[in-house]
Amino acid sequence: MDIKIVKAAPEKMKSKPKDESKLGFGKIFTDHIFTMKFKEGEGWHDAMVEPYRPLQLDPTAMCLHYAQEIFEGLKAYRGKNGEIYLFRPTENIKRMNISAERMCMPALDENVFLDALKKLVLLEKDWVPHGEGTSLYIRPTMIATEPALGVHPADEYLFFIVVGPVGAYYPQGFAPTKIYVSEEYVRAAAGGTGSTKAAGNYAASLYASRIATNMGYTQVLWLDACEKKYVEEVGTSNIFFLIGDELITPELTGTILPGITRKSVIHLARHLGMKVTERHISIDEVTQGAQNGTLKEVFASGTAAIISPVGQVYYRGKEYMINGGKTGAVSEKLYNEILQIQYGLKEDEFGWRVKIHG
């Protein structure tokens, strides 16, 4: 499929941020957007990079009523000599199609998706920031646009991609976070949509996240919906525990998101000679490990922050300190290894980095 490119008029283009240390996350967007439409019987059509604009939706657009909305998150990185890289974009593309299937939405052609990513990022290459730890965040999204009421899969969809320069996801940067374990609320149950990157999963997490924030914690650590016993994931990330010399992360059983950074951490840690296990891990095992000293490190993994070390865990009215509240050596090693691959600072042994400019 050919992708039409319509450039924004020079006088309508936005001013680029002057101070990259104040970028924040998800507040600034560039001059262009990619859009593509779907209609049952016609398939995908009208693929276009065009000037950034508001979307126009009918009040009965089905995404507004029945939550047929999925998205992805990935980044473009500026390396040396102006080179620009994507990190494992085909994994995001595959995962979005898995989400689409679960939500009864149309599959996207993987080649068209990747071509759209490259064309949009290249057009906006001057927006890719230069500072350490900065990047161009990429948000592909699909929504149901058919104007109709009644619970059924829509016949019309819009796929779009927006991009914007970002700094660190957490204001404290690469420093230990504090997480709150929720027993009263759950993110997803077996048989639900927990393994998809669907908008409704995030809406379901907001109330407990607000409780955690009000108590001074950065994120919520979710437990399983059935027994409220086994650790699942953090609000925006997967979770890892270093107990003794074993790196443990909850196995993928359909209730947590199969993170691409998670997958990369597992592969890299094993490559570095670590024992990595995907299994059920109870919150009691975590707290007992914190008390007896066998729990050495805890960290979350995700596109936004790569690796986010955890310094404290709150559970049932008690705070458990992890590694003295400091960043651990394993967390730092994995963070730096992935970061250097993303920015083209070291050899990419695994073929994860996709160079698109320079």
Secondary structure, 3 states (H helix, E strand, C coil): CCCEECCCCHHHCCCCCCCHHHCCCCCCCCCEEEEEEEECCCEEEEEEEEECCCCCCCCCECHHHHCCEEECCEEEEECHHHCEEEECHHHHHHHHHHHHHHCCCCCCCHHHHHHHHHHHHHHCHHHCCCCCCCEEEEEEEEEECCECCCCCCCCEEEEEEEEEEECCCCCCCCCCEEEEEECCCCCCCCCCCCCCCEHHHHHHHHHHHHHHHHCCCCEEEEECCCCCCEEEEECCEEEEEEECCEEEECCCCCCCCCCHHHHHHHHHHHHCCCEEEECCCEHHHHHHHHHHCCEEEEEEEECCCEEEEEEEEEECCEEEECHHHCCCHHHHHHHHHHHHHHCCCCCCCCCCEEEEEC
